[in-house]
Amino acid sequence: MTSQGLDVTSTTDEDRAIATLTIAFSSDPVARWFLRDAARYLTYWPRTVKALGGNAFDVGTADSISDCAAVALWVPPDGAADFEAVEAIAVEAIPESDQEEVFGFMEQMDRYHPTERHWYLPVIGVDTTKQGGGLGSALLRHATARCDRDGLPAYLEATSPRNRRLYAAHGFEEQGVIQVGSSPPMWPMLRKPR
């Protein structure tokens, strides 16, 4: 599909997609609060991305653009992110002294997650050398058109004020704020179909 001259395609190249998302999230406030140490981040974030993306690679909802310069892993309405795997990664990766806050944060995330059928975007990212060129917006336009075609809402969590503004520009509305202890804020956002 073309979105303002940019071709959005499905990717099955997990390694390249996860590499892009690892670079894109390397300074993300929530990801780096979750995995504060650089070595732990590089070890555990790729596994976390794979778990969050659920079956997106298998069912064709791992969207990419410009040769994997930007990637969005959409979990379809009848799919699921592997939150059990994310929890297992957290137990292994996060120092015991930080686990209470992290698991409290994850519990708040679960409370906001919609129970109705919806598309879920756990991760979207643009290679840091290519940010600001509209790639993320192109991915969002592509996916929200799919949601509208299906007549289903889309849900995501914004991990920074900049991302929150981007998602709002694409029709996502804040549902609250997720924050526990020393965590940065994260905003659950829902977009109704049009």
C-alpha positions in Angstrom: 0.0 0.0 0.0 1.2 3.5 -0.7 0.9 6.2 1.9 1.9 9.6 0.5 4.4 8.1 -1.9 5.9 5.7 0.7 5.3 2.0 0.3 4.2 0.2 3.4 4.7 -3.5 3.2 4.5 -6.5 5.5 7.8 -7.9 6.6 8.8 -11.4 7.7 12.4 -10.3 8.3 12.2 -10.5 12.1 15.9 -9.8 12.7 16.0 -6.5 10.7 12.6 -5.3 12.1 13.7 -6.1 15.7 17.0 -4.4 15.1 15.2 -1.2 13.9 12.9 -1.3 16.9 15.9 -1.8 19.3 17.7 1.2 17.9 14.4 3.3 17.9 13.7 2.5 21.5 17.3 3.0 22.8 16.4 6.3 24.3 12.7 5.7 25.0 11.8 6.8 28.5 9.7 3.7 29.4 11.8 1.1 27.6 14.9 2.4 29.3 13.2 2.6 32.7 12.2 -1.0 32.3 15.8 -1.9 31.2 18.0 0.7 32.7 21.4 -0.8 32.0 22.7 -0.6 28.4 23.9 -4.2 28.4 20.6 -5.5 29.8 18.7 -3.4 27.3 20.6 -4.9 24.3 20.2 -8.4 25.7 16.5 -8.3 26.7 14.8 -5.6 24.5 14.8 -7.7 21.3 13.2 -10.6 23.2 10.7 -8.2 24.7 9.8 -6.8 21.2 9.3 -10.3 19.8 7.0 -11.2 22.7 5.0 -8.0 22.5 4.6 -8.4 18.7 2.9 -11.8 19.2 2.1 -13.3 15.9 2.5 -10.1 13.8 5.3 -11.6 11.7 3.3 -14.8 11.0 0.0 -13.1 10.0 1.4 -10.2 7.9 0.8 -7.4 10.4 4.4 -6.5 10.9 4.4 -3.4 8.8 7.6 -1.8 7.5 8.6 1.0 5.3 11.7 2.2 3.4 13.6 -1.1 3.7 12.8 -1.6 7.4 13.8 2.0 8.3 10.5 2.1 10.3 8.5 -0.8 11.7 5.2 -1.3 13.4 4.1 -4.6 15.0 0.3 -4.7 15.1 -1.4 -7.5 17.0 -4.6 -8.3 15.2 -8.0 -8.6 16.9 -7.8 -12.3 17.3 -4.1 -12.4 18.1 -2.3 -11.7 21.4 0.9 -10.2 22.6 2.8 -12.8 24.7 2.5 -11.0 28.1 3.5 -14.2 29.9 6.9 -14.1 28.0 7.2 -10.4 28.8 6.7 -11.1 32.5 9.3 -14.0 32.4 11.8 -11.6 30.7 11.1 -9.0 33.4 11.8 -11.5 36.2 15.1 -12.5 34.5 16.2 -9.0 33.4 15.2 -6.6 36.1 17.0 -6.4 39.5 14.8 -7.8 42.3 14.9 -4.3 44.0 13.1 -2.8 41.0 10.6 -5.6 40.3 7.8 -4.3 42.5 7.5 -1.0 40.6 7.9 -2.7 37.2 5.2 -5.3 37.9 2.9 -2.5 39.3 3.4 -0.6 36.1 2.5 -3.7 34.1 -0.6 -4.3 36.2 -1.7 -0.7 35.4 -1.1 -1.4 31.7 -3.3 -4.4 31.9 -6.1 -2.4 33.5 -6.3 0.0 30.6 -6.0 -2.6 27.8 -9.4 -2.9 26.0 -11.4 -6.0 26.4 -13.4 -5.5 23.2 -12.0 -6.7 19.9 -9.4 -4.2 18.7 -6.0 -3.8 16.9 -3.1 -3.4 19.3 0.1 -1.5 18.5 2.7 -2.5 21.2 5.7 -1.2 19.3 6.3 1.2 16.4 9.7 2.8 15.8 11.9 4.6 13.3 15.6 4.2 13.0 17.1 7.2 14.8 19.0 8.3 11.6 15.7 8.5 9.7 13.4 10.1 12.3 11.4 13.2 11.3 10.8 12.2 7.7 7.2 11.1 8.1 7.9 7.3 8.2 6.1 6.8 11.5 3.1 8.8 10.2 3.0 6.7 7.0 2.9 3.5 9.1 0.1 4.9 11.2 -2.0 6.0 8.3 -1.6 2.6 6.7 -2.7 0.8 9.9 -5.5 3.1 10.9 -7.0 2.7 7.4 -7.0 -1.1 8.0 -8.7 -0.5 11.4 -11.3 1.7 9.7 -11.9 -0.9 7.0 -12.4 -3.6 9.8 -14.6 -1.2 11.8 -12.5 -1.8 14.9 -10.7 0.4 17.4 -7.0 0.7 17.7 -5.1 0.8 21.0 -1.6 1.7 22.0 0.5 3.2 24.8 2.4 6.4 24.2 5.8 6.3 25.9 6.7 10.0 25.5 5.1 13.4 25.1 6.3 13.5 21.5 4.7 10.2 20.6 1.6 11.2 22.4 1.2 14.2 20.1 1.9 12.1 17.1 -0.7 9.6 18.0 -3.3 12.3 18.8 -2.7 13.7 15.4 -3.8 10.3 14.0 -7.0 10.3 16.0 -5.9 8.5 19.2 -7.4 9.8 22.4 -5.8 9.5 25.9 -7.5 7.1 28.3 -5.5 8.1 31.4 -1.9 7.9 32.7 0.1 4.9 33.7 2.8 5.7 36.3 4.2 3.9 39.3 6.9 5.1 41.7 10.0 6.2 39.7 8.5 5.3 36.3 8.0 7.9 33.6 4.4 8.5 32.6 2.9 6.4 29.8 -0.5 7.3 28.2 -2.9 4.6 27.0 -4.6 5.8 23.9 -7.6 4.5 21.9 -8.7 5.4 18.4 -12.3 4.6 17.4 -12.9 3.5 13.8 -14.1 6.0 11.3 
